[in-house]
Amino acid sequence: MATSNEEVLTVIHIEGERAATEIEAIVETPGIDVIFLGPWDLSQSLGVPGQTKHPRVVEVMEKVIAACRKKGMVTGSFVREIEDARPWLEKGVQYMMVSTDAGLLLRAGTEWLEKLRKMRLR
């Protein structure tokens, strides 16, 4: 148990406007290892649902990333498509969640189905 308790990684999700505005205080909280930005929920909170590239969402995320960098804290985020990861990595996000388990399974299943349809004998 002692080892397990020492190896716990504490990840705080910032998925709402209020949390984003309080980021300076949040990063001062002892024991937090990672701040994870949830762009889809954040877009909802900011009044632009699903618009993860909306200037308001980008601005808020950049503010959170800057506060984390200033404190030396790791920042993570999520993208649905791999191409969307680069801009966030360039802005300082240090780890990236790409897709979801359901999304990856759907994509793989679709690829298999397309290949099988091409193999169909007539």
KAZI-V695271 format. One record per residue. PHI is phi in radians with two decimals (NA if undefined). Layout:
phi:PHI
phi:PHI
This chain:
phi:NA
phi:-1.06
phi:-1.11
phi:-1.04
phi:-1.14
phi:-1.30
phi:-1.78
phi:-1.29
phi:-1.86
phi:-1.76
phi:-2.02
phi:-1.81
phi:-1.62
phi:-1.86
phi:-2.27
phi:-2.42
phi:-1.04
phi:-1.10
phi:-1.07
phi:-1.11
phi:-1.25
phi:-1.75
phi:-1.04
phi:-1.03
phi:-1.29
phi:-1.08
phi:-1.20
phi:-1.49
phi:-1.26
phi:-1.10
phi:1.64
phi:-1.44
phi:-1.74
phi:-2.48
phi:-1.88
phi:-1.91
phi:-1.59
phi:-1.80
phi:-1.09
phi:-1.23
phi:-1.18
phi:-1.09
phi:-1.06
phi:-1.09
phi:-1.09
phi:-1.51
phi:1.49
phi:-2.26
phi:-0.92
phi:1.37
phi:-1.65
phi:-1.21
phi:-1.80
phi:-1.08
phi:-0.93
phi:-1.17
phi:-1.12
phi:-1.04
phi:-1.06
phi:-1.15
phi:-1.12
phi:-1.08
phi:-1.10
phi:-1.14
phi:-1.04
phi:-1.08
phi:-1.12
phi:-1.18
phi:-1.07
phi:-1.02
phi:-1.55
phi:1.34
phi:-1.74
phi:-1.23
phi:-2.09
phi:-2.22
phi:-2.75
phi:-2.27
phi:-2.36
phi:-1.48
phi:-2.04
phi:-1.04
phi:-1.09
phi:-1.35
phi:-1.30
phi:-0.91
phi:-1.03
phi:-1.30
phi:-1.10
phi:-1.16
phi:-1.47
phi:2.07
phi:-1.15
phi:-1.76
phi:-2.47
phi:-2.28
phi:-1.62
phi:-2.01
phi:1.22
phi:-2.33
phi:-1.05
phi:-1.14
phi:-1.11
phi:-1.15
phi:-1.13
phi:-1.08
phi:-1.08
phi:-1.13
phi:-1.10
phi:-1.12
phi:-1.08
phi:-1.09
phi:-1.06
phi:-1.06
phi:-1.15
phi:-1.14
phi:-1.11
phi:-1.21
phi:-1.45
phi:-0.94
phi:-1.44
phi:-1.99
